[in-house]
Amino acid sequence: MNKSEPVYIESAMCPLPIRDRGHIILGHGSGGKLSGDLIANLFLPPFDNPALRAGDDAGVVEANYCTQLAVSTDSHVVWPLFFPGGDIGRLAVCGTVNDVAVMGATPQFLTAGFILEEGLEIGLLEKIVESMQAAAAEAGVQIVAGDTKVVERGKADGLYINTAGVGLMLPGTRISGSLAQPGDVVVLSGTIGDHGIAVLGARGELGFETDIQSDVAPLNHMIAAMLDVSDRIHVMRDPTRGGVASALNEIARQSQVGIVLHEQKIPVKTAVRAACEMLGFDPLYIANEGKLLVIVHPEDAEAVLDVIRQDRYGAEAAIIGEVKAEPNGRVLMKTAIGSTRIVDLLMGEMLPRIC
């Protein structure tokens, strides 16, 4: 083998697939390979249409001859309901706002559906509703419709929330996971893995004390400021379930490009890195709820990075990689020791019930 050729090392986070086609397993909710297969093979064929087929965080549809809307929906089953830095209510609002905003739309309206378990304390529900209203006010959106159902004790872990979001697309804006181009730069808005590790700590499953806070936050104001300084942002994605690795793999496959990351440039808090090392996790696969991936023309990368760093949620933003023509549909990592490894889709579920 030529010494100049990179050596690709398969990621340890991707064990052999679970080949149970007869039943839903936790891995189908991971945001990784099994989730993608379930969507592509079971949901997409009967529901197929251009907006859904695009595979983005929100569907873009024509409201009339001159207006486009971005529409998204999400369900939230995180446990525990409260965790350092947030709760299920703030998570529900921020997650849906971000899914609409990453399409280049201005989020305006949300709906909220509540699945309540018999025995849930009214005072607890009041706190969650107040948190949702505070998050909606911060994002500048209104919750305009809702629904409530109650199930028997032991059937819902207290509370599940479903949200839908609608945003108005800015005229001429086109942002999609299919638009990454060779030469583009990959920008990350801050440290990764904070949310997943914060939730795990709240469950008492770390085995040690930590002060890690979830990063859950609405990013629509940051995104609007970015769009003011660049009309060459090609892709935006909030790397939630499956983390940065899964989000970039989706983009690489949608755009049929290669993406190369630089390990030493990816920001990770010391406490998060330590927890991952102890538990055998890779921060690239852990969920975030207040981070943004941006793929932008190289001439606009520094301007976009400056805008992100000026936002309260983007102080630790960094350029972490670039888009290449090859290898098609793959994400590679230049490691700290000089090797190159494949960053593949997550197989199975690493941390269930974190969003």
Sequence and secondary structure as in RCSB ss.txt:
>XXXX:A:sequence
MNKSEPVYIESAMCPLPIRDRGHIILGHGSGGKLSGDLIANLFLPPFDNPALRAGDDAGVVEANYCTQLAVSTDS
HVVWPLFFPGGDIGRLAVCGTVNDVAVMGATPQFLTAGFILEEGLEIGLLEKIVESMQAAAAEAGVQIVAGDTKV
VERGKADGLYINTAGVGLMLPGTRISGSLAQPGDVVVLSGTIGDHGIAVLGARGELGFETDIQSDVAPLNHMIAA
MLDVSDRIHVMRDPTRGGVASALNEIARQSQVGIVLHEQKIPVKTAVRAACEMLGFDPLYIANEGKLLVIVHPED
AEAVLDVIRQDRYGAEAAIIGEVKAEPNGRVLMKTAIGSTRIVDLLMGEMLPRIC
>XXXX:A:secstr
  TTS  EE  TT        SS  GGGGSSSHHHHHHIIIIIHHHH  HHHHT  SSEEEEEETTEEEEEEEEE
E  SSSEETTEEHHHHHHHHHHHHHHTTTEEEEEEEEEEEEETT  HHHHHHHHHHHHHHHHHHT EEEEEEEEE
E TTSSTTEEEEEEEEEEE TT    TT   TT EEEE S SSHHHHHHHHHTT SSS           HHHHHH
HHHH S EEEEE   TTHHHHHHHHHHHHHT EEEEEGGGS   HHHHHHHHHHT  GGGS  SS  EEEE GGG
HHHHHHHHHHSTT TT EEEEEEES STT EEEE TTS EEE     S SS S  
